[in-house]
Amino acid sequence: MSFEKSCLDIRLEPRYDCTVLLARARVDEGDEYVDAELFLDGGITNDNGRFSRDSSSFTESAENIHLDFRDDGVWLTADLWDYLRQHIERQAINLSEHIENQDGSPEFCT
């Protein structure tokens, strides 16, 4: 189930040097919503200044982390650093292409 179409109050929270996606997620196809969270660092990395799904832990090398709600989904945006600790222009990844709502729990798609 598409997470942005089946969740309410989607937001970010910094926690333990990680970025956590929080939402009220719909259970199945019903009217029940539950509090849900997903540690984004568990499935998104900074690959030399670009977002990637190849590894994990992007938060430690990112600044100004935000969500951007666009017509084509919910985007994670941030200023990322490369391996030399030089700032790369603002980067974005479409979370709607990488996260699903699995019965009230946001999960990374494989």
CNS distance restraints for C-alpha pairs under 8 A (distance, minus, plus):
assign (resid   1 and name CA) (resid   5 and name CA) 7.99 0.50 0.50
assign (resid   1 and name CA) (resid   6 and name CA) 7.07 0.50 0.50
assign (resid   1 and name CA) (resid 100 and name CA) 5.59 0.50 0.50
assign (resid   1 and name CA) (resid 101 and name CA) 5.21 0.50 0.50
assign (resid   1 and name CA) (resid 102 and name CA) 6.65 0.50 0.50
assign (resid   2 and name CA) (resid   6 and name CA) 6.28 0.50 0.50
assign (resid   2 and name CA) (resid  96 and name CA) 6.96 0.50 0.50
assign (resid   2 and name CA) (resid  99 and name CA) 7.52 0.50 0.50
assign (resid   2 and name CA) (resid 100 and name CA) 5.22 0.50 0.50
assign (resid   2 and name CA) (resid 101 and name CA) 6.06 0.50 0.50
assign (resid   3 and name CA) (resid   7 and name CA) 5.84 0.50 0.50
assign (resid   3 and name CA) (resid  25 and name CA) 7.68 0.50 0.50
assign (resid   3 and name CA) (resid  96 and name CA) 6.70 0.50 0.50
assign (resid   3 and name CA) (resid  99 and name CA) 6.38 0.50 0.50
assign (resid   3 and name CA) (resid 100 and name CA) 4.81 0.50 0.50
assign (resid   3 and name CA) (resid 101 and name CA) 4.61 0.50 0.50
assign (resid   3 and name CA) (resid 106 and name CA) 6.73 0.50 0.50
assign (resid   4 and name CA) (resid   8 and name CA) 7.74 0.50 0.50
assign (resid   4 and name CA) (resid  10 and name CA) 7.79 0.50 0.50
assign (resid   4 and name CA) (resid  73 and name CA) 6.92 0.50 0.50
assign (resid   4 and name CA) (resid  74 and name CA) 6.77 0.50 0.50
assign (resid   4 and name CA) (resid  96 and name CA) 6.55 0.50 0.50
assign (resid   6 and name CA) (resid  25 and name CA) 6.15 0.50 0.50
assign (resid   6 and name CA) (resid  26 and name CA) 5.47 0.50 0.50
assign (resid   6 and name CA) (resid 101 and name CA) 7.03 0.50 0.50
assign (resid   7 and name CA) (resid  23 and name CA) 6.06 0.50 0.50
assign (resid   7 and name CA) (resid  24 and name CA) 5.37 0.50 0.50
assign (resid   7 and name CA) (resid  25 and name CA) 4.33 0.50 0.50
assign (resid   7 and name CA) (resid  26 and name CA) 5.91 0.50 0.50
assign (resid   7 and name CA) (resid  33 and name CA) 7.86 0.50 0.50
assign (resid   7 and name CA) (resid 101 and name CA) 7.91 0.50 0.50
assign (resid   8 and name CA) (resid  23 and name CA) 5.80 0.50 0.50
assign (resid   8 and name CA) (resid  24 and name CA) 4.94 0.50 0.50
assign (resid   8 and name CA) (resid  25 and name CA) 6.47 0.50 0.50
assign (resid   9 and name CA) (resid  22 and name CA) 7.74 0.50 0.50
assign (resid   9 and name CA) (resid  23 and name CA) 5.28 0.50 0.50
assign (resid   9 and name CA) (resid  24 and name CA) 6.10 0.50 0.50
assign (resid  10 and name CA) (resid  21 and name CA) 7.15 0.50 0.50
assign (resid  10 and name CA) (resid  22 and name CA) 5.76 0.50 0.50
assign (resid  10 and name CA) (resid  23 and name CA) 4.44 0.50 0.50
assign (resid  10 and name CA) (resid  24 and name CA) 7.18 0.50 0.50
assign (resid  11 and name CA) (resid  21 and name CA) 5.90 0.50 0.50
assign (resid  11 and name CA) (resid  22 and name CA) 5.31 0.50 0.50
assign (resid  11 and name CA) (resid  23 and name CA) 6.41 0.50 0.50
assign (resid  11 and name CA) (resid  67 and name CA) 7.10 0.50 0.50
assign (resid  12 and name CA) (resid  19 and name CA) 6.66 0.50 0.50
assign (resid  12 and name CA) (resid  20 and name CA) 5.57 0.50 0.50
assign (resid  12 and name CA) (resid  21 and name CA) 4.76 0.50 0.50
assign (resid  12 and name CA) (resid  22 and name CA) 5.91 0.50 0.50
assign (resid  12 and name CA) (resid  66 and name CA) 7.20 0.50 0.50
assign (resid  12 and name CA) (resid  67 and name CA) 7.25 0.50 0.50
assign (resid  13 and name CA) (resid  19 and name CA) 5.92 0.50 0.50
assign (resid  13 and name CA) (resid  20 and name CA) 5.14 0.50 0.50
assign (resid  13 and name CA) (resid  21 and name CA) 6.57 0.50 0.50
assign (resid  13 and name CA) (resid  22 and name CA) 7.14 0.50 0.50
assign (resid  14 and name CA) (resid  18 and name CA) 5.80 0.50 0.50
assign (resid  14 and name CA) (resid  19 and name CA) 4.73 0.50 0.50
assign (resid  14 and name CA) (resid  20 and name CA) 6.10 0.50 0.50
assign (resid  15 and name CA) (resid  19 and name CA) 6.10 0.50 0.50
assign (resid  15 and name CA) (resid  20 and name CA) 6.68 0.50 0.50
assign (resid  17 and name CA) (resid  59 and name CA) 6.60 0.50 0.50
assign (resid  17 and name CA) (resid  60 and name CA) 6.54 0.50 0.50
assign (resid  18 and name CA) (resid  39 and name CA) 6.91 0.50 0.50
assign (resid  18 and name CA) (resid  40 and name CA) 7.39 0.50 0.50
assign (resid  18 and name CA) (resid  41 and name CA) 5.96 0.50 0.50
assign (resid  18 and name CA) (resid  57 and name CA) 7.30 0.50 0.50
assign (resid  18 and name CA) (resid  58 and name CA) 7.96 0.50 0.50
assign (resid  18 and name CA) (resid  59 and name CA) 5.54 0.50 0.50
assign (resid  18 and name CA) (resid  60 and name CA) 7.49 0.50 0.50
assign (resid  19 and name CA) (resid  39 and name CA) 6.05 0.50 0.50
assign (resid  19 and name CA) (resid  40 and name CA) 5.71 0.50 0.50
assign (resid  19 and name CA) (resid  41 and name CA) 6.32 0.50 0.50
assign (resid  19 and name CA) (resid  59 and name CA) 6.29 0.50 0.50
assign (resid  20 and name CA) (resid  37 and name CA) 6.50 0.50 0.50
assign (resid  20 and name CA) (resid  38 and name CA) 5.59 0.50 0.50
assign (resid  20 and name CA) (resid  39 and name CA) 4.44 0.50 0.50
assign (resid  20 and name CA) (resid  40 and name CA) 5.66 0.50 0.50
assign (resid  20 and name CA) (resid  41 and name CA) 7.81 0.50 0.50
assign (resid  21 and name CA) (resid  37 and name CA) 5.41 0.50 0.50
assign (resid  21 and name CA) (resid  38 and name CA) 5.12 0.50 0.50
assign (resid  21 and name CA) (resid  39 and name CA) 6.30 0.50 0.50
assign (resid  21 and name CA) (resid  40 and name CA) 6.51 0.50 0.50
assign (resid  22 and name CA) (resid  35 and name CA) 7.53 0.50 0.50
assign (resid  22 and name CA) (resid  36 and name CA) 5.82 0.50 0.50
assign (resid  22 and name CA) (resid  37 and name CA) 4.47 0.50 0.50
assign (resid  22 and name CA) (resid  38 and name CA) 6.72 0.50 0.50
assign (resid  23 and name CA) (resid  35 and name CA) 6.08 0.50 0.50
assign (resid  23 and name CA) (resid  36 and name CA) 5.39 0.50 0.50
assign (resid  23 and name CA) (resid  37 and name CA) 6.40 0.50 0.50
assign (resid  24 and name CA) (resid  33 and name CA) 5.62 0.50 0.50
assign (resid  24 and name CA) (resid  34 and name CA) 5.24 0.50 0.50
assign (resid  24 and name CA) (resid  35 and name CA) 4.69 0.50 0.50
assign (resid  24 and name CA) (resid  36 and name CA) 5.87 0.50 0.50
assign (resid  25 and name CA) (resid  33 and name CA) 5.07 0.50 0.50
assign (resid  25 and name CA) (resid  34 and name CA) 5.33 0.50 0.50
assign (resid  25 and name CA) (resid  35 and name CA) 6.34 0.50 0.50
assign (resid  25 and name CA) (resid  36 and name CA) 6.05 0.50 0.50
assign (resid  25 and name CA) (resid 101 and name CA) 7.04 0.50 0.50
assign (resid  25 and name CA) (resid 104 and name CA) 4.77 0.50 0.50
assign (resid  25 and name CA) (resid 105 and name CA) 6.68 0.50 0.50
assign (resid  25 and name CA) (resid 106 and name CA) 7.59 0.50 0.50
assign (resid  26 and name CA) (resid  30 and name CA) 7.00 0.50 0.50
assign (resid  26 and name CA) (resid  31 and name CA) 6.79 0.50 0.50
assign (resid  26 and name CA) (resid  32 and name CA) 5.69 0.50 0.50
assign (resid  26 and name CA) (resid  33 and name CA) 4.24 0.50 0.50
assign (resid  26 and name CA) (resid  34 and name CA) 6.49 0.50 0.50
assign (resid  26 and name CA) (resid 101 and name CA) 7.78 0.50 0.50
assign (resid  26 and name CA) (resid 103 and name CA) 6.96 0.50 0.50
assign (resid  26 and name CA) (resid 104 and name CA) 5.17 0.50 0.50
assign (resid  27 and name CA) (resid  31 and name CA) 7.36 0.50 0.50
assign (resid  27 and name CA) (resid  32 and name CA) 5.64 0.50 0.50
assign (resid  27 and name CA) (resid  33 and name CA) 5.86 0.50 0.50
assign (resid  27 and name CA) (resid  34 and name CA) 7.15 0.50 0.50
assign (resid  27 and name CA) (resid 102 and name CA) 7.95 0.50 0.50
assign (resid  27 and name CA) (resid 103 and name CA) 4.62 0.50 0.50
assign (resid  27 and name CA) (resid 104 and name CA) 4.41 0.50 0.50
assign (resid  28 and name CA) (resid 102 and name CA) 7.81 0.50 0.50
assign (resid  28 and name CA) (resid 103 and name CA) 4.90 0.50 0.50
assign (resid  28 and name CA) (resid 104 and name CA) 7.01 0.50 0.50
assign (resid  33 and name CA) (resid 104 and name CA) 7.04 0.50 0.50
assign (resid  34 and name CA) (resid 104 and name CA) 6.26 0.50 0.50
assign (resid  35 and name CA) (resid 104 and name CA) 8.00 0.50 0.50
assign (resid  36 and name CA) (resid 104 and name CA) 6.80 0.50 0.50
assign (resid  36 and name CA) (resid 105 and name CA) 5.78 0.50 0.50
assign (resid  36 and name CA) (resid 106 and name CA) 6.85 0.50 0.50
assign (resid  37 and name CA) (resid 105 and name CA) 7.21 0.50 0.50
assign (resid  37 and name CA) (resid 106 and name CA) 6.64 0.50 0.50
assign (resid  38 and name CA) (resid 106 and name CA) 6.06 0.50 0.50
assign (resid  38 and name CA) (resid 107 and name CA) 6.94 0.50 0.50
assign (resid  39 and name CA) (resid  43 and name CA) 7.95 0.50 0.50
assign (resid  40 and name CA) (resid  44 and name CA) 6.03 0.50 0.50
assign (resid  40 and name CA) (resid  57 and name CA) 7.95 0.50 0.50
assign (resid  41 and name CA) (resid  45 and name CA) 6.70 0.50 0.50
assign (resid  41 and name CA) (resid  56 and name CA) 5.17 0.50 0.50
assign (resid  41 and name CA) (resid  57 and name CA) 4.29 0.50 0.50
assign (resid  41 and name CA) (resid  58 and name CA) 5.83 0.50 0.50
assign (resid  41 and name CA) (resid  59 and name CA) 6.73 0.50 0.50
assign (resid  42 and name CA) (resid  55 and name CA) 7.88 0.50 0.50
assign (resid  42 and name CA) (resid  56 and name CA) 5.15 0.50 0.50
assign (resid  42 and name CA) (resid  57 and name CA) 6.48 0.50 0.50
assign (resid  43 and name CA) (resid  53 and name CA) 5.82 0.50 0.50
assign (resid  43 and name CA) (resid  54 and name CA) 7.67 0.50 0.50
assign (resid  43 and name CA) (resid  55 and name CA) 6.23 0.50 0.50
assign (resid  43 and name CA) (resid  56 and name CA) 4.99 0.50 0.50
assign (resid  43 and name CA) (resid  57 and name CA) 7.60 0.50 0.50
assign (resid  43 and name CA) (resid 108 and name CA) 6.89 0.50 0.50
assign (resid  44 and name CA) (resid  51 and name CA) 6.76 0.50 0.50
assign (resid  44 and name CA) (resid  52 and name CA) 5.74 0.50 0.50
assign (resid  44 and name CA) (resid  53 and name CA) 4.77 0.50 0.50
assign (resid  44 and name CA) (resid  54 and name CA) 7.21 0.50 0.50
assign (resid  44 and name CA) (resid  55 and name CA) 6.15 0.50 0.50
assign (resid  44 and name CA) (resid  56 and name CA) 4.78 0.50 0.50
assign (resid  44 and name CA) (resid  57 and name CA) 6.37 0.50 0.50
assign (resid  44 and name CA) (resid  58 and name CA) 6.20 0.50 0.50
assign (resid  45 and name CA) (resid  51 and name CA) 5.79 0.50 0.50
assign (resid  45 and name CA) (resid  52 and name CA) 5.23 0.50 0.50
assign (resid  45 and name CA) (resid  53 and name CA) 6.11 0.50 0.50
assign (resid  45 and name CA) (resid  54 and name CA) 6.92 0.50 0.50
assign (resid  45 and name CA) (resid  55 and name CA) 5.36 0.50 0.50
assign (resid  45 and name CA) (resid  56 and name CA) 4.33 0.50 0.50
assign (resid  45 and name CA) (resid  57 and name CA) 5.06 0.50 0.50
assign (resid  45 and name CA) (resid  58 and name CA) 4.27 0.50 0.50
assign (resid  46 and name CA) (resid  50 and name CA) 5.43 0.50 0.50
assign (resid  46 and name CA) (resid  51 and name CA) 4.87 0.50 0.50
assign (resid  46 and name CA) (resid  52 and name CA) 6.11 0.50 0.50
assign (resid  46 and name CA) (resid  56 and name CA) 7.76 0.50 0.50
assign (resid  46 and name CA) (resid  57 and name CA) 7.24 0.50 0.50
assign (resid  46 and name CA) (resid  58 and name CA) 4.77 0.50 0.50
assign (resid  46 and name CA) (resid  61 and name CA) 7.05 0.50 0.50
assign (resid  46 and name CA) (resid  62 and name CA) 7.98 0.50 0.50
assign (resid  46 and name CA) (resid  80 and name CA) 7.06 0.50 0.50
assign (resid  46 and name CA) (resid  81 and name CA) 7.92 0.50 0.50
assign (resid  47 and name CA) (resid  51 and name CA) 6.07 0.50 0.50
assign (resid  47 and name CA) (resid  52 and name CA) 6.03 0.50 0.50
assign (resid  47 and name CA) (resid  82 and name CA) 7.53 0.50 0.50
assign (resid  48 and name CA) (resid  81 and name CA) 6.88 0.50 0.50
assign (resid  48 and name CA) (resid  82 and name CA) 4.19 0.50 0.50
assign (resid  48 and name CA) (resid  83 and name CA) 5.43 0.50 0.50
assign (resid  49 and name CA) (resid  80 and name CA) 5.05 0.50 0.50
assign (resid  49 and name CA) (resid  81 and name CA) 4.95 0.50 0.50
assign (resid  49 and name CA) (resid  82 and name CA) 4.31 0.50 0.50
assign (resid  49 and name CA) (resid  83 and name CA) 7.56 0.50 0.50
assign (resid  49 and name CA) (resid  87 and name CA) 7.55 0.50 0.50
assign (resid  49 and name CA) (resid  88 and name CA) 5.59 0.50 0.50
assign (resid  49 and name CA) (resid  91 and name CA) 7.89 0.50 0.50
assign (resid  50 and name CA) (resid  80 and name CA) 6.92 0.50 0.50
assign (resid  50 and name CA) (resid  91 and name CA) 6.40 0.50 0.50
assign (resid  51 and name CA) (resid  58 and name CA) 7.75 0.50 0.50
assign (resid  51 and name CA) (resid  91 and name CA) 6.88 0.50 0.50
assign (resid  51 and name CA) (resid  92 and name CA) 6.91 0.50 0.50
assign (resid  51 and name CA) (resid  93 and name CA) 6.42 0.50 0.50
assign (resid  58 and name CA) (resid  62 and name CA) 6.45 0.50 0.50
assign (resid  59 and name CA) (resid  63 and name CA) 7.65 0.50 0.50
assign (resid  61 and name CA) (resid  80 and name CA) 6.05 0.50 0.50
assign (resid  61 and name CA) (resid  81 and name CA) 5.74 0.50 0.50
assign (resid  62 and name CA) (resid  78 and name CA) 6.15 0.50 0.50
assign (resid  62 and name CA) (resid  79 and name CA) 5.55 0.50 0.50
assign (resid  62 and name CA) (resid  80 and name CA) 4.57 0.50 0.50
assign (resid  62 and name CA) (resid  81 and name CA) 6.45 0.50 0.50
assign (resid  63 and name CA) (resid  78 and name CA) 5.85 0.50 0.50
assign (resid  63 and name CA) (resid  79 and name CA) 5.09 0.50 0.50
assign (resid  63 and name CA) (resid  80 and name CA) 6.55 0.50 0.50
assign (resid  64 and name CA) (resid  77 and name CA) 7.88 0.50 0.50
assign (resid  64 and name CA) (resid  78 and name CA) 5.34 0.50 0.50
assign (resid  64 and name CA) (resid  79 and name CA) 6.02 0.50 0.50
assign (resid  65 and name CA) (resid  76 and name CA) 7.24 0.50 0.50
assign (resid  65 and name CA) (resid  77 and name CA) 5.77 0.50 0.50
assign (resid  65 and name CA) (resid  78 and name CA) 4.42 0.50 0.50
assign (resid  65 and name CA) (resid  79 and name CA) 7.15 0.50 0.50
assign (resid  66 and name CA) (resid  76 and name CA) 5.97 0.50 0.50
assign (resid  66 and name CA) (resid  77 and name CA) 5.34 0.50 0.50
assign (resid  66 and name CA) (resid  78 and name CA) 6.40 0.50 0.50
assign (resid  67 and name CA) (resid  74 and name CA) 6.66 0.50 0.50
assign (resid  67 and name CA) (resid  75 and name CA) 5.60 0.50 0.50
assign (resid  67 and name CA) (resid  76 and name CA) 4.81 0.50 0.50
assign (resid  67 and name CA) (resid  77 and name CA) 6.08 0.50 0.50
assign (resid  68 and name CA) (resid  74 and name CA) 5.86 0.50 0.50
assign (resid  68 and name CA) (resid  75 and name CA) 4.96 0.50 0.50
assign (resid  68 and name CA) (resid  76 and name CA) 6.34 0.50 0.50
assign (resid  68 and name CA) (resid  77 and name CA) 6.84 0.50 0.50
assign (resid  69 and name CA) (resid  73 and name CA) 6.26 0.50 0.50
assign (resid  69 and name CA) (resid  74 and name CA) 4.73 0.50 0.50
assign (resid  69 and name CA) (resid  75 and name CA) 6.29 0.50 0.50
assign (resid  70 and name CA) (resid  74 and name CA) 6.08 0.50 0.50
assign (resid  70 and name CA) (resid  75 and name CA) 7.22 0.50 0.50
assign (resid  73 and name CA) (resid  94 and name CA) 6.48 0.50 0.50
assign (resid  73 and name CA) (resid  95 and name CA) 7.18 0.50 0.50
assign (resid  73 and name CA) (resid  96 and name CA) 5.27 0.50 0.50
assign (resid  73 and name CA) (resid  97 and name CA) 7.97 0.50 0.50
assign (resid  74 and name CA) (resid  94 and name CA) 5.93 0.50 0.50
assign (resid  74 and name CA) (resid  95 and name CA) 5.62 0.50 0.50
assign (resid  74 and name CA) (resid  96 and name CA) 5.67 0.50 0.50
assign (resid  75 and name CA) (resid  92 and name CA) 6.22 0.50 0.50
assign (resid  75 and name CA) (resid  93 and name CA) 5.47 0.50 0.50
assign (resid  75 and name CA) (resid  94 and name CA) 4.32 0.50 0.50
assign (resid  75 and name CA) (resid  95 and name CA) 5.42 0.50 0.50
assign (resid  75 and name CA) (resid  96 and name CA) 7.33 0.50 0.50
assign (resid  76 and name CA) (resid  92 and name CA) 5.45 0.50 0.50
assign (resid  76 and name CA) (resid  93 and name CA) 5.37 0.50 0.50
assign (resid  76 and name CA) (resid  94 and name CA) 6.41 0.50 0.50
assign (resid  76 and name CA) (resid  95 and name CA) 6.44 0.50 0.50
assign (resid  77 and name CA) (resid  90 and name CA) 6.91 0.50 0.50
assign (resid  77 and name CA) (resid  91 and name CA) 5.60 0.50 0.50
assign (resid  77 and name CA) (resid  92 and name CA) 4.30 0.50 0.50
assign (resid  77 and name CA) (resid  93 and name CA) 6.69 0.50 0.50
assign (resid  78 and name CA) (resid  90 and name CA) 5.62 0.50 0.50
assign (resid  78 and name CA) (resid  91 and name CA) 5.57 0.50 0.50
assign (resid  78 and name CA) (resid  92 and name CA) 6.60 0.50 0.50
assign (resid  79 and name CA) (resid  87 and name CA) 7.02 0.50 0.50
assign (resid  79 and name CA) (resid  88 and name CA) 6.70 0.50 0.50
assign (resid  79 and name CA) (resid  89 and name CA) 6.33 0.50 0.50
assign (resid  79 and name CA) (resid  90 and name CA) 4.51 0.50 0.50
assign (resid  79 and name CA) (resid  91 and name CA) 6.16 0.50 0.50
assign (resid  80 and name CA) (resid  87 and name CA) 6.01 0.50 0.50
assign (resid  80 and name CA) (resid  88 and name CA) 5.59 0.50 0.50
assign (resid  80 and name CA) (resid  89 and name CA) 7.18 0.50 0.50
assign (resid  80 and name CA) (resid  90 and name CA) 6.66 0.50 0.50
assign (resid  80 and name CA) (resid  91 and name CA) 6.81 0.50 0.50
assign (resid  81 and name CA) (resid  85 and name CA) 5.17 0.50 0.50
assign (resid  81 and name CA) (resid  86 and name CA) 5.21 0.50 0.50
assign (resid  81 and name CA) (resid  87 and name CA) 4.46 0.50 0.50
assign (resid  81 and name CA) (resid  88 and name CA) 5.51 0.50 0.50
assign (resid  82 and name CA) (resid  86 and name CA) 5.45 0.50 0.50
assign (resid  82 and name CA) (resid  87 and name CA) 6.49 0.50 0.50
assign (resid  82 and name CA) (resid  88 and name CA) 6.52 0.50 0.50
assign (resid  94 and name CA) (resid  98 and name CA) 7.15 0.50 0.50
assign (resid  95 and name CA) (resid  99 and name CA) 5.81 0.50 0.50
assign (resid  96 and name CA) (resid 100 and name CA) 7.44 0.50 0.50
assign (resid  98 and name CA) (resid 108 and name CA) 5.64 0.50 0.50
assign (resid  98 and name CA) (resid 109 and name CA) 5.24 0.50 0.50
assign (resid  98 and name CA) (resid 110 and name CA) 7.85 0.50 0.50
assign (resid  99 and name CA) (resid 106 and name CA) 6.38 0.50 0.50
assign (resid  99 and name CA) (resid 107 and name CA) 5.45 0.50 0.50
assign (resid  99 and name CA) (resid 108 and name CA) 4.46 0.50 0.50
assign (resid  99 and name CA) (resid 109 and name CA) 5.42 0.50 0.50
assign (resid 100 and name CA) (resid 106 and name CA) 5.57 0.50 0.50
assign (resid 100 and name CA) (resid 107 and name CA) 5.41 0.50 0.50
assign (resid 100 and name CA) (resid 108 and name CA) 6.34 0.50 0.50
assign (resid 100 and name CA) (resid 109 and name CA) 6.29 0.50 0.50
assign (resid 101 and name CA) (resid 105 and name CA) 5.41 0.50 0.50
assign (resid 101 and name CA) (resid 106 and name CA) 4.43 0.50 0.50
assign (resid 101 and name CA) (resid 107 and name CA) 6.27 0.50 0.50
assign (resid 102 and name CA) (resid 106 and name CA) 5.99 0.50 0.50
assign (resid 102 and name CA) (resid 107 and name CA) 6.54 0.50 0.50
